[in-house]
Amino acid sequence: MKILVVDDDREIAQLLEIYIKNEGYTPIATYNGEEALSMLHTNSDIGLVILDIMMPGMSGIEVINEIRKDSQVPIIVLSAKTKDMDKIQGLTSGADDYVTKPFNPLEMMARVHSLLRRSQNNVTNDEPDVIDIEGLKINKDSHEVTTENGTKIQLTAIEFGILYLLASHPNRVFSADEIFERVWKQESVISAKTVMVHMSHLRDKIEEATDGKDIIKTVWGVGYKVEG
Protein backbone atom coordinates (compact mmCIF):
# COMPACT_ATOMS: atom_id res chain seq x y z
CA MET A 1 0.00 0.00 0.00
CA LYS A 2 1.15 3.53 -0.77
CA ILE A 3 1.07 6.37 1.76
CA LEU A 4 1.23 9.94 0.46
CA VAL A 5 3.25 12.44 2.52
CA VAL A 6 2.60 16.12 1.79
CA ASP A 7 4.91 18.59 3.54
CA ASP A 8 7.01 21.48 2.24
CA ASP A 9 9.59 20.68 4.96
CA ARG A 10 11.68 18.08 3.15
CA GLU A 11 13.41 16.88 6.33
CA ILE A 12 10.06 15.98 7.87
CA ALA A 13 8.93 14.31 4.65
CA GLN A 14 12.14 12.27 4.51
CA LEU A 15 11.79 11.26 8.16
CA LEU A 16 8.26 10.03 7.57
CA GLU A 17 9.40 8.15 4.46
CA ILE A 18 11.89 6.18 6.56
CA TYR A 19 9.31 5.17 9.16
CA ILE A 20 6.68 4.36 6.55
CA LYS A 21 9.14 2.06 4.74
CA ASN A 22 10.03 0.38 8.02
CA GLU A 23 6.35 -0.43 8.52
CA GLY A 24 6.18 -2.17 5.14
CA TYR A 25 4.35 0.55 3.19
CA THR A 26 5.47 2.48 0.12
CA PRO A 27 5.90 6.22 0.78
CA ILE A 28 5.30 8.89 -1.83
CA ALA A 29 6.56 12.38 -0.91
CA THR A 30 5.23 15.61 -2.37
CA TYR A 31 5.99 19.13 -1.22
CA ASN A 32 2.92 21.19 -2.08
CA GLY A 33 -0.82 20.78 -2.47
CA GLU A 34 -0.91 20.83 -6.24
CA GLU A 35 1.59 17.97 -6.49
CA ALA A 36 -0.36 16.02 -3.88
CA LEU A 37 -3.65 16.25 -5.78
CA SER A 38 -1.94 15.26 -9.04
CA MET A 39 -0.38 12.25 -7.32
CA LEU A 40 -3.72 11.15 -5.88
CA HIS A 41 -5.37 11.33 -9.29
CA THR A 42 -2.69 9.15 -10.88
CA ASN A 43 -2.24 6.61 -8.05
CA SER A 44 -5.45 4.82 -7.19
CA ASP A 45 -3.67 2.58 -4.65
CA ILE A 46 -2.80 5.38 -2.21
CA GLY A 47 -4.39 4.20 1.02
CA LEU A 48 -3.67 7.14 3.35
CA VAL A 49 -2.48 10.75 3.26
CA ILE A 50 -0.31 12.56 5.83
CA LEU A 51 -0.80 16.25 5.13
CA ASP A 52 0.80 19.44 6.41
CA ILE A 53 -1.57 22.40 6.84
CA MET A 54 0.77 25.37 6.42
CA MET A 55 2.28 25.18 2.93
CA PRO A 56 3.05 27.77 0.26
CA GLY A 57 0.41 28.08 -2.43
CA MET A 58 -2.51 25.76 -1.75
CA SER A 59 -3.05 25.24 1.99
CA GLY A 60 -3.63 21.88 3.58
CA ILE A 61 -7.27 22.77 4.26
CA GLU A 62 -7.78 23.53 0.56
CA VAL A 63 -6.18 20.20 -0.32
CA ILE A 64 -8.55 18.36 2.04
CA ASN A 65 -11.54 20.11 0.51
CA GLU A 66 -10.45 19.04 -2.98
CA ILE A 67 -9.77 15.46 -1.91
CA ARG A 68 -13.15 15.13 -0.23
CA LYS A 69 -14.98 16.06 -3.42
CA ASP A 70 -14.45 12.55 -4.74
CA SER A 71 -12.45 10.49 -2.25
CA GLN A 72 -12.78 9.22 1.31
CA VAL A 73 -9.10 8.23 1.63
CA PRO A 74 -8.02 8.54 5.30
CA ILE A 75 -6.21 11.81 6.02
CA ILE A 76 -3.95 12.62 8.97
CA VAL A 77 -3.23 16.33 9.36
CA LEU A 78 0.28 17.19 10.50
CA SER A 79 0.53 20.77 11.70
CA ALA A 80 2.47 23.19 13.88
CA LYS A 81 -0.85 24.77 14.84
CA THR A 82 -1.78 23.50 18.30
CA LYS A 83 -4.88 25.52 19.25
CA ASP A 84 -8.19 23.68 19.59
CA MET A 85 -9.85 25.79 16.88
CA ASP A 86 -7.10 24.87 14.42
CA LYS A 87 -7.67 21.19 15.16
CA ILE A 88 -11.41 21.58 14.82
CA GLN A 89 -10.99 23.32 11.47
CA GLY A 90 -8.83 20.47 10.21
CA LEU A 91 -11.23 17.78 11.37
CA THR A 92 -14.38 19.50 10.14
CA SER A 93 -12.77 19.98 6.73
CA GLY A 94 -12.67 16.21 6.40
CA ALA A 95 -9.46 15.02 8.07
CA ASP A 96 -9.66 11.87 10.17
CA ASP A 97 -6.93 12.67 12.69
CA TYR A 98 -4.72 15.61 13.73
CA VAL A 99 -1.09 15.38 14.89
CA THR A 100 0.83 18.45 16.06
CA LYS A 101 4.49 19.26 15.42
CA PRO A 102 6.91 18.38 16.85
CA PHE A 103 5.67 14.81 16.74
CA ASN A 104 6.82 11.34 17.73
CA PRO A 105 7.22 9.25 14.54
CA LEU A 106 6.24 6.08 16.43
CA GLU A 107 2.99 7.71 17.54
CA MET A 108 2.37 8.80 13.96
CA MET A 109 2.80 5.20 12.76
CA ALA A 110 0.40 4.00 15.46
CA ARG A 111 -2.20 6.44 14.17
CA VAL A 112 -1.54 5.31 10.60
CA HIS A 113 -2.15 1.68 11.59
CA SER A 114 -5.33 2.64 13.46
CA LEU A 115 -6.81 4.53 10.52
CA LEU A 116 -5.89 1.84 8.01
CA ARG A 117 -7.52 -0.83 10.17
CA ARG A 118 -10.69 1.22 10.29
CA SER A 119 -10.70 2.05 6.57
CA GLN A 120 -10.19 -1.62 5.70
CA ASN A 121 -13.31 -2.48 7.66
CA ASN A 122 -11.73 -4.38 10.50
CA VAL A 123 -14.89 -5.17 12.46
CA THR A 124 -15.74 -8.33 14.35
CA ASN A 125 -17.54 -11.14 12.58
CA ASP A 126 -20.48 -11.19 14.98
CA GLU A 127 -21.63 -7.75 13.82
CA PRO A 128 -24.27 -7.63 11.05
CA ASP A 129 -23.25 -7.13 7.43
CA VAL A 130 -26.16 -4.77 6.72
CA ILE A 131 -28.06 -2.64 9.23
CA ASP A 132 -31.40 -0.99 8.49
CA ILE A 133 -32.15 1.60 11.13
CA GLU A 134 -33.93 4.96 11.23
CA GLY A 135 -34.36 4.93 7.46
CA LEU A 136 -30.68 4.29 6.77
CA LYS A 137 -29.10 1.20 5.23
CA ILE A 138 -25.55 0.71 6.50
CA ASN A 139 -23.45 -1.83 4.61
CA LYS A 140 -20.41 -3.07 6.50
CA ASP A 141 -18.65 -4.66 3.53
CA SER A 142 -19.00 -1.80 1.04
CA HIS A 143 -18.85 1.00 3.66
CA GLU A 144 -21.91 2.51 2.00
CA VAL A 145 -24.71 4.35 3.75
CA THR A 146 -27.89 5.02 1.80
CA THR A 147 -31.19 6.68 2.66
CA GLU A 148 -34.68 5.32 1.99
CA ASN A 149 -34.79 7.08 -1.39
CA GLY A 150 -31.40 5.68 -2.43
CA THR A 151 -29.25 8.71 -1.72
CA LYS A 152 -25.69 7.75 -0.80
CA ILE A 153 -24.11 9.56 2.15
CA GLN A 154 -20.36 10.01 1.62
CA LEU A 155 -18.62 9.34 4.94
CA THR A 156 -14.98 9.17 5.91
CA ALA A 157 -13.70 5.93 7.46
CA ILE A 158 -13.95 7.42 10.95
CA GLU A 159 -17.47 8.76 10.39
CA PHE A 160 -18.60 5.37 9.08
CA GLY A 161 -17.00 3.68 12.07
CA ILE A 162 -18.89 5.88 14.52
CA LEU A 163 -22.23 5.39 12.77
CA TYR A 164 -21.75 1.63 12.42
CA LEU A 165 -20.80 1.30 16.10
CA LEU A 166 -23.91 3.15 17.30
CA ALA A 167 -26.27 1.51 14.80
CA SER A 168 -25.03 -2.00 15.57
CA HIS A 169 -25.87 -1.44 19.25
CA PRO A 170 -29.26 0.34 19.10
CA ASN A 171 -30.39 2.13 22.25
CA ARG A 172 -27.03 1.65 23.93
CA VAL A 173 -25.35 4.88 25.03
CA PHE A 174 -21.64 5.15 24.26
CA SER A 175 -19.48 7.74 25.97
CA ALA A 176 -17.02 9.78 23.89
CA ASP A 177 -14.14 7.82 25.42
CA GLU A 178 -15.76 4.48 24.47
CA ILE A 179 -16.37 5.66 20.92
CA PHE A 180 -12.80 6.86 20.58
CA GLU A 181 -11.29 3.62 21.91
CA ARG A 182 -13.51 1.42 19.72
CA VAL A 183 -13.28 3.42 16.49
CA TRP A 184 -9.75 4.83 16.67
CA LYS A 185 -8.51 1.80 18.64
CA GLN A 186 -6.27 3.90 20.84
CA GLU A 187 -6.42 5.95 24.00
CA SER A 188 -6.18 9.74 24.06
CA VAL A 189 -6.60 12.52 26.60
CA ILE A 190 -8.38 14.65 23.96
CA SER A 191 -10.78 11.92 22.83
CA ALA A 192 -13.94 13.80 23.85
CA LYS A 193 -13.09 16.83 21.69
CA THR A 194 -12.06 14.69 18.75
CA VAL A 195 -15.23 12.60 18.88
CA MET A 196 -17.37 15.72 19.23
CA VAL A 197 -15.96 17.22 16.02
CA HIS A 198 -16.43 14.04 13.99
CA MET A 199 -19.90 13.50 15.47
CA SER A 200 -20.94 17.01 14.42
CA HIS A 201 -19.70 16.45 10.88
CA LEU A 202 -21.43 13.06 10.70
CA ARG A 203 -24.72 14.52 11.89
CA ASP A 204 -24.55 17.34 9.35
CA LYS A 205 -24.12 14.84 6.51
CA ILE A 206 -27.00 12.67 7.70
CA GLU A 207 -29.33 15.61 8.24
CA GLU A 208 -28.52 17.03 4.79
CA ALA A 209 -29.31 13.69 3.13
CA THR A 210 -32.48 13.01 5.14
CA ASP A 211 -34.06 16.48 5.20
CA GLY A 212 -33.06 17.17 8.78
CA LYS A 213 -33.69 13.79 10.40
CA ASP A 214 -32.11 13.55 13.86
CA ILE A 215 -30.78 9.99 13.97
CA ILE A 216 -27.90 10.25 16.44
CA LYS A 217 -29.19 11.26 19.86
CA THR A 218 -27.14 13.02 22.52
CA VAL A 219 -27.66 11.84 26.08
CA TRP A 220 -26.36 14.87 27.90
CA GLY A 221 -23.55 14.14 30.31
CA VAL A 222 -23.36 10.51 29.18
CA GLY A 223 -22.77 10.09 25.46
CA TYR A 224 -24.48 9.21 22.17
CA LYS A 225 -26.86 6.58 20.82
CA VAL A 226 -29.02 5.54 17.86
CA GLU A 227 -32.50 4.41 18.80
CA GLY A 228 -33.65 1.09 17.37
N, C-alpha and C positions, 0 to 999 in steps of 0.2 A: 504493500500500500504506500502511496505517496502522501507526504505531508508538506503543505506549502507554507513557507516562512516568509513573512513580508515585514521588513524592517530596514529603514535607511541607514541604521547603524550596522555596518558590515561585520564588526567584531561580535555583536550579539547574534547576528544571523549565522555566522560561522560557528559560534558556540552551540547554538541550537542544532545545527546540522550534525555536529559530532555526537550529541546525545541522542538525536533521532536515529542516526545510523546504528548506534550501540543498542538501540531497542529493536532493531530489525526492520525499520521502515526506511523508505527512500525519501530523503529531503530534497525539496526544490526551493532555492532561495531567490527572492526578488526584492528589489529595493525601493519600489514605489507602487502606488495603487494601480496605475495604468498597466504596468507589467504584470501585476498580480491578476487582474481581471483577464488579461490576454492569456495567461498561463492556465487559468481555470477553464477558459473556453476551449483550449486545445488539449487538455488533459482530463478526460472524464473519470480517471481512476484516482484523482485526488480525494482522499478521505477525510481530511481535516485541514483547517487553516489556522495558523498562529499569526496574529495581525497587530502591528503597532498602530497606535492611534495618531500620534503626532509625526506626520511625514510631510515633506515638501510636495506641492502640487495637490493631488487628491488626498484628502484626509482619510484616516481609517474608518470613520463613521460613514463617509461617502462610499467607501469600498463595500462596507457591510450592506448599505442600502442597495447598491447595485447587485451584489451577490444574492440578496434575498428576493430579488425580482423573479428569479427562476431556479434557485437552488436552496436546499436546506442542509448543505454541508455544515458540519459542526465548526464553529468559530471560537477560538480563544483569543480574547483581546489581551495584548501585552502593552502596558502603558506606564509612563512615569507619573501620570495623574492619579492621585491617591484619594481625592475627596469623594464622599459618597455620591454626590450628584454626577460626577464624572463616570463613576461605575454604573449608576442607574442609566445614564445616557447610552453607554455602551451596550448594556443588556437590553434596553428597550428598543434599540436599533436593530436587534436581531442576533447579537452575540450570545453564546451559550455559557461562557465563563469569562472571568476578568482576573488577570494576574498583574500585579504592580511591580515596577522596577524599583530597586534591584530585586532580582528574583533568584530562587534556588532552582537550578536546572532539574534536580531530582523531583522537586514538587511539581514542576511543569510537566515532566513526563508522567507523573502519577495522574495529573488532570487529563493529559492526553489519553491515557489508557481508560480512564473513567468515561470520557465522552465517546470514545470509540466503542466501548462495550455497550453503551446506551444506544448509539446510532445503529449498531449491528443487531439490535433487538435481543439483547441478552436477558430474557425474562424466563421465569421458571415454567416448567412444562405443565404444572397444574393450573395455570391461569388460562382463561378461555381464549380461543383464537380470534373470535369476533364477539364484540359486546354491543348490544342495542340498548341504549339508555337515554332517556330524556330527548328522544328524537334524533340522536346521533348514532351512527354505526362506526365503531372503532375496530379496525382490523389490525391485529397484532403483527401478522406476517408482512403485510405490505406497508405498514405504518401510515395507512390512510384513514382519514376521518371525513365522513360525509354526512350531510344533513338529510332530512326526509325527502327533500326535493332533488337530491342528487348533487348538491353543491359540495365541492371538495374544500376542506379547510386546510390551508398550508401551514403546518406546524414544524418547528425545529425539533430535533431529537429530544431535547430537554422538555419542551412543551408537551410533546406526545407522551413522554414518560410520566409526567405529572398527571395528565388526563387519564392515561391508562391505569395508573395506580389507583386513583380515586374511583374510577368507574368500575374497576374490577373488585372493589370492596365497597359496594353501595351502602350508604348510611353510616359508614364508619368514619369517624373524625380523625384526621391525621394532623399532628402538629407540624409546624414548619421544620423543626429539627428532624422529625421522622421522614418527611418528604425528601429533605436534602440527603439524608443518609441512604434512603432507598433508591432515589433517582440518580444522584451524583455518585453514590457508593463511596463516600468519604465523609469525614467529620470536618466541621469548620465553625469558628467562633462567629462568623458573619452569615450563617446559614439562613436566619430568619429574613434578613434584608434581601439576600439573593433570591430566595423562594418568593418573596413578596413581589419583586420586580417581574419575575417570569410568570407568576400567577396573574398579575395585572395584564400582561401582554397576551397570555392565553385567553383570558376572559374577553378581552377586546376582540380577538379574532372570532371567538364563538358567537359573541353578541352580534357582530357585523354580519355573520353568515346566517344567523337565525332570527334576524329582526328583533334583536334585543333580549333574547331568551336568557334568563339567569340560571345557568346549569350548575355552576360551582358555587356552593354556599359557604359563607364565612360563619364560623361559630366563634363569636368574639371571645378572645382570651384563651381559646383552645386550639383552633386550627381550621381545617377546610374539609368539605365532604361533597359528594354527589349523591343525591337522593335516588333510591331505586324504586 
